[in-house]
Amino acid sequence: MSSSLRPGPSRWRRAASIVLAAGWSHPETATPPSRPPPAEGFRLLLLQRSPHQGFMRGAHVFPGGVLDAADQSADWLGLFAPHHGPPRFGLSPAPFSRTAFPSLPDTDDHKADNTGTLPEDVAFRICAVREAFEEAGVLLLRPRTSPPGPTPGPGLALEPPRGLAAWRARVRRDPRHFLRLCAHLDCTPDIWALHNWSSWLTPFLPGTTRRFDTAFFLCCLREPPPVYPDLAEVVGYQWSSPSEATESFLSKEIWLPPPQFYEVRRLANFASLSDLHKFCLGRALEGLERWLPIILLTADGMVHLLPGDELYLEDSDFLENLMSTEKKTEEIMKEGKQFHRIVTYNRHLYDIHVTVQSKYKHVYPKNSVVRKSHL
């Protein structure tokens, strides 16, 4: 195998994304008779990005965006008082960070810096809640008069305020207005409803200039809230079960980038919203891994190698490298035994192969190998 080096240090912009999983009892949107009903008893919110966006144009993704200085502002302290405050704001004890590769300097996910800003695990949650409002009009807030601490079960989104469009326009222009909206509603972002789920770094690809270090949170809601796409970044949306989203992807109705496809397939392990919520609570103290996929170009496709795969190399060269081989994907697969990889044949055809054991009480996707008829 060979590699092609592009000199220069890697830079990722910090971001947060939120996987909204909602209970479902909507007979008017039931699965058409031509398809069997989905196995999962919950739906995921997928937003369709505008085809004019510079990153993941046209993709169906979870709500999310870049961390802003306003998300870390010490001005939030007054809003969270008197029930919540430093160092943990009522969150569970900080989980141990497990980031073997790559080692990113100047980041600390659980401590405030010496300028008095919020801890990053609080700020990332605020970012995710803000982006859900900006992109989808969904308000994951709770009244300041609510009892301290997290609620025992899935929650509910807040009813959208009067003047939703005007408030959203203000927040889009200046994220500091999100704090003002929360103060106006006498609410705080419901950071306690967001559970650590995963963390992905954008891999190196030729021509790619935007790369993100994205924390994924999972939030369980008893029922799906109304969704109002902003019609700028987001032009559409759908609530889909993991199996429905997979089928829509394979039938080319939607496009899921590899990390989103991986997470959708991981969520297919859960039969109900209750099971998913209990799972999140059960692994709350375990933390998560930050994954940097390494791209292997084969003679007829591309493989996203993930930690644990026998071909995965924890080598800083691959922060700006592509691995390549003259062998075909099928040859590479026949030669290997220890897999943690996403095989991409084309834009709408991925296979996930996992033979390694999951870590830290998390769950990996079941092997997702599509029928040959899709090839």
ChimeraX attribute file (.defattr): number of C-alpha atoms within 10 A of each C-alpha:
attribute: neighborCount
match mode: 1-to-1
recipient: residues
	/A:1	11
	/A:2	12
	/A:3	15
	/A:4	13
	/A:5	13
	/A:6	15
	/A:7	10
	/A:8	8
	/A:9	8
	/A:10	14
	/A:11	14
	/A:12	15
	/A:13	14
	/A:14	17
	/A:15	22
	/A:16	27
	/A:17	26
	/A:18	26
	/A:19	25
	/A:20	22
	/A:21	26
	/A:22	26
	/A:23	19
	/A:24	22
	/A:25	12
	/A:26	9
	/A:27	7
	/A:28	6
	/A:29	9
	/A:30	11
	/A:31	12
	/A:32	8
	/A:33	7
	/A:34	6
	/A:35	8
	/A:36	9
	/A:37	14
	/A:38	17
	/A:39	15
	/A:40	20
	/A:41	19
	/A:42	27
	/A:43	26
	/A:44	23
	/A:45	23
	/A:46	23
	/A:47	24
	/A:48	25
	/A:49	26
	/A:50	19
	/A:51	14
	/A:52	11
	/A:53	13
	/A:54	11
	/A:55	14
	/A:56	16
	/A:57	14
	/A:58	21
	/A:59	20
	/A:60	25
	/A:61	24
	/A:62	22
	/A:63	27
	/A:64	26
	/A:65	23
	/A:66	18
	/A:67	24
	/A:68	17
	/A:69	12
	/A:70	20
	/A:71	26
	/A:72	21
	/A:73	17
	/A:74	15
	/A:75	15
	/A:76	22
	/A:77	16
	/A:78	11
	/A:79	20
	/A:80	18
	/A:81	13
	/A:82	11
	/A:83	14
	/A:84	17
	/A:85	16
	/A:86	14
	/A:87	15
	/A:88	16
	/A:89	19
	/A:90	16
	/A:91	20
	/A:92	12
	/A:93	11
	/A:94	16
	/A:95	15
	/A:96	13
	/A:97	14
	/A:98	12
	/A:99	13
	/A:100	12
	/A:101	16
	/A:102	15
	/A:103	10
	/A:104	12
	/A:105	6
	/A:106	5
	/A:107	11
	/A:108	13
	/A:109	15
	/A:110	19
	/A:111	17
	/A:112	19
	/A:113	12
	/A:114	6
	/A:115	8
	/A:116	12
	/A:117	19
	/A:118	26
	/A:119	21
	/A:120	19
	/A:121	20
	/A:122	23
	/A:123	25
	/A:124	28
	/A:125	27
	/A:126	27
	/A:127	28
	/A:128	29
	/A:129	27
	/A:130	30
	/A:131	26
	/A:132	24
	/A:133	26
	/A:134	29
	/A:135	24
	/A:136	27
	/A:137	23
	/A:138	23
	/A:139	24
	/A:140	27
	/A:141	22
	/A:142	22
	/A:143	15
	/A:144	21
	/A:145	11
	/A:146	12
	/A:147	10
	/A:148	14
	/A:149	15
	/A:150	16
	/A:151	12
	/A:152	10
	/A:153	15
	/A:154	19
	/A:155	19
	/A:156	18
	/A:157	17
	/A:158	15
	/A:159	13
	/A:160	17
	/A:161	13
	/A:162	8
	/A:163	8
	/A:164	14
	/A:165	15
	/A:166	10
	/A:167	19
	/A:168	22
	/A:169	14
	/A:170	17
	/A:171	20
	/A:172	18
	/A:173	10
	/A:174	12
	/A:175	21
	/A:176	17
	/A:177	17
	/A:178	25
	/A:179	22
	/A:180	16
	/A:181	17
	/A:182	19
	/A:183	17
	/A:184	10
	/A:185	14
	/A:186	14
	/A:187	20
	/A:188	22
	/A:189	26
	/A:190	21
	/A:191	25
	/A:192	18
	/A:193	24
	/A:194	24
	/A:195	22
	/A:196	22
	/A:197	21
	/A:198	19
	/A:199	20
	/A:200	18
	/A:201	20
	/A:202	20
	/A:203	23
	/A:204	21
	/A:205	13
	/A:206	10
	/A:207	6
	/A:208	10
	/A:209	11
	/A:210	13
	/A:211	18
	/A:212	17
	/A:213	21
	/A:214	24
	/A:215	23
	/A:216	24
	/A:217	21
	/A:218	19
	/A:219	23
	/A:220	26
	/A:221	23
	/A:222	17
	/A:223	18
	/A:224	22
	/A:225	20
	/A:226	14
	/A:227	20
	/A:228	19
	/A:229	21
	/A:230	18
	/A:231	13
	/A:232	11
	/A:233	19
	/A:234	23
	/A:235	17
	/A:236	18
	/A:237	18
	/A:238	14
	/A:239	20
	/A:240	21
	/A:241	24
	/A:242	25
	/A:243	18
	/A:244	21
	/A:245	24
	/A:246	20
	/A:247	13
	/A:248	16
	/A:249	20
	/A:250	18
	/A:251	13
	/A:252	13
	/A:253	10
	/A:254	18
	/A:255	24
	/A:256	27
	/A:257	15
	/A:258	18
	/A:259	18
	/A:260	17
	/A:261	23
	/A:262	20
	/A:263	17
	/A:264	22
	/A:265	20
	/A:266	18
	/A:267	21
	/A:268	19
	/A:269	17
	/A:270	18
	/A:271	14
	/A:272	17
	/A:273	22
	/A:274	17
	/A:275	12
	/A:276	20
	/A:277	20
	/A:278	13
	/A:279	15
	/A:280	20
	/A:281	13
	/A:282	12
	/A:283	17
	/A:284	18
	/A:285	16
	/A:286	17
	/A:287	19
	/A:288	22
	/A:289	20
	/A:290	21
	/A:291	21
	/A:292	22
	/A:293	23
	/A:294	27
	/A:295	23
	/A:296	22
	/A:297	22
	/A:298	19
	/A:299	13
	/A:300	14
	/A:301	15
	/A:302	20
	/A:303	23
	/A:304	21
	/A:305	22
	/A:306	20
	/A:307	21
	/A:308	17
	/A:309	19
	/A:310	15
	/A:311	18
	/A:312	19
	/A:313	15
	/A:314	14
	/A:315	11
	/A:316	13
	/A:317	14
	/A:318	23
	/A:319	23
	/A:320	19
	/A:321	22
	/A:322	21
	/A:323	18
	/A:324	17
	/A:325	15
	/A:326	11
	/A:327	14
	/A:328	14
	/A:329	20
	/A:330	12
	/A:331	11
	/A:332	13
	/A:333	13
	/A:334	8
	/A:335	8
	/A:336	11
	/A:337	12
	/A:338	15
	/A:339	20
	/A:340	24
	/A:341	26
	/A:342	24
	/A:343	22
	/A:344	19
	/A:345	15
	/A:346	11
	/A:347	13
	/A:348	18
	/A:349	18
	/A:350	23
	/A:351	19
	/A:352	22
	/A:353	19
	/A:354	21
	/A:355	15
	/A:356	15
	/A:357	10
	/A:358	12
	/A:359	11
	/A:360	12
	/A:361	15
	/A:362	18
	/A:363	14
	/A:364	20
	/A:365	19
	/A:366	16
	/A:367	16
	/A:368	16
	/A:369	12
	/A:370	13
	/A:371	8
	/A:372	6
	/A:373	5
	/A:374	9
	/A:375	9
